[in-house]
């Protein structure tokens, strides 16, 4: 049932390249070409956006109750994500048959997760076509300074751009996503980071300190900065790395808030 | 040996024809696509404006399976299906109805624009 993530990325990149103009992928044009209609309305907090199939047609529903407070990049990511459900064959076929892919439909939780990961992967690669993105990123500074320029260029969300940057292995980097209450959400790292630290990407032993994050947020709020940065040793964040050992390399730690949705701490290491 | 047609089969054929005639002429409810088509050919179609609560067959008792406290509903004829981002685990019927109404509104707007 599932297309590989690499195939999905290739498909998204190919579509993105066809509709890119001055770095921005025209999502409306893509939808129009597929006769997908946009509907904006108030749906409380039941979903942020969704692709609906009804009477042989597809619709992208955008929930203005939730999206009105979001940055434009998040709105675009939502649209790209829904286009992902349309362009991934398995998703579209199921929907056309009348099988819902959410709201505890006929799918198990792990199937639902796979489907969402696939749509997110499609969205990132559609908004920021891989080769185009790599070329641009290599011209810029590593870490958040360059990422924020890329985010503006591709009109994508901060989170999506950072994830794409890490996924494309543009530096040895580790992403730590935390929630609005400053608790740990998830972590992800680049291929190079996993290789040098011998850490499995799916089991990163993060040493997470909620109080530390809360203090970082306080600094961002009081200084009004877009993000803050400092030098850090790897042992500060990875519990299996002992302080002062050869593996305890020095890197840059950058922390950014994602509006009311928590934030990200990004660690980058120059090798 | 000559073939013989029994009275019984003649009667059942006549009954079928009578029933079909009654259905296509509106004296009995037409039950097949052919009967409905024939009825519409004779009498034409009329737009029936249904009240909001009857727009979708949600009022019918669901026969689908119950799973983790949620009733999976399918409307096969419409193939209504959703893929939501960051959605809650359940979507109330009123919200589903609102979505369908929004889609219908969008469809009629589109049709008007085309005209």
Contacts between the chains, C-beta under 8 A, distances in Angstrom:
chain1	res1	chain2	res2	distance
A	37	B	106	5.5
A	37	B	107	8.0
A	37	B	110	6.8
A	39	B	102	5.2
A	39	B	103	6.7
A	39	B	106	5.2
A	41	B	98	7.5
A	41	B	102	5.2
A	43	B	95	6.4
A	43	B	98	7.3
A	43	B	99	7.6
A	44	B	95	7.5
A	45	B	88	6.8
A	46	B	84	7.5
A	46	B	87	6.0
A	46	B	88	5.2
A	46	B	91	5.6
A	46	B	92	8.0
A	46	B	95	5.7
A	47	B	84	3.7
A	47	B	85	6.3
A	47	B	86	6.4
A	47	B	87	3.6
A	47	B	88	7.1
A	47	B	91	7.8
A	48	B	84	7.8
A	48	B	85	5.0
A	48	B	86	4.5
A	48	B	87	7.6
A	49	B	84	7.3
A	49	B	85	4.9
A	50	B	82	5.3
A	50	B	83	5.9
A	50	B	84	3.7
A	50	B	85	6.4
A	50	B	87	6.8
A	51	B	82	7.3
A	51	B	83	4.7
A	52	B	80	7.3
A	52	B	81	7.2
A	52	B	82	5.2
A	52	B	83	7.9
A	52	B	99	6.3
A	52	B	103	6.8
A	53	B	79	5.9
A	53	B	80	6.9
A	53	B	81	4.7
A	53	B	82	7.8
A	54	B	78	5.9
A	54	B	79	7.3
A	54	B	80	5.0
A	54	B	100	6.8
A	54	B	103	5.3
A	55	B	78	5.5
A	55	B	79	7.4
A	56	B	79	7.3
A	57	B	107	7.9
A	59	B	103	5.6
A	59	B	106	6.9
A	61	B	99	6.6
A	61	B	102	7.3
A	78	B	85	5.7
A	81	B	85	5.2
A	82	B	83	7.3
A	82	B	85	6.8
A	85	B	83	4.2
A	91	B	83	6.3
A	94	B	81	7.1
A	95	B	79	7.9
A	95	B	81	4.3
A	95	B	82	7.7
A	95	B	83	6.1
A	96	B	79	6.3
A	96	B	81	7.6
A	97	B	79	6.3
A	97	B	81	7.4
A	98	B	74	5.4
A	98	B	75	6.8
A	98	B	76	5.8
A	98	B	78	7.3
A	98	B	79	3.6
A	98	B	80	6.3
A	98	B	81	5.0
A	99	B	74	7.8
A	99	B	81	5.6
A	100	B	81	4.7
A	100	B	82	4.8
A	100	B	83	7.1
A	101	B	81	7.4
A	101	B	82	7.2
A	101	B	83	4.0
A	101	B	84	8.0
A	102	B	82	5.9
A	102	B	83	5.6
A	102	B	84	4.2
A	102	B	87	5.1
A	103	B	70	7.6
A	103	B	82	6.4
A	103	B	84	6.6
A	103	B	87	6.2
A	103	B	88	7.7
A	103	B	89	6.7
A	103	B	90	6.0
A	103	B	91	4.6
A	104	B	67	6.9
A	104	B	68	6.3
A	104	B	70	4.6
A	104	B	72	7.7
A	104	B	89	5.4
A	104	B	90	6.5
A	105	B	72	6.2
A	105	B	81	7.8
A	105	B	82	7.9
A	106	B	72	6.2
A	115	B	83	7.3
A	116	B	85	7.6
A	119	B	83	7.5
A	119	B	85	7.4
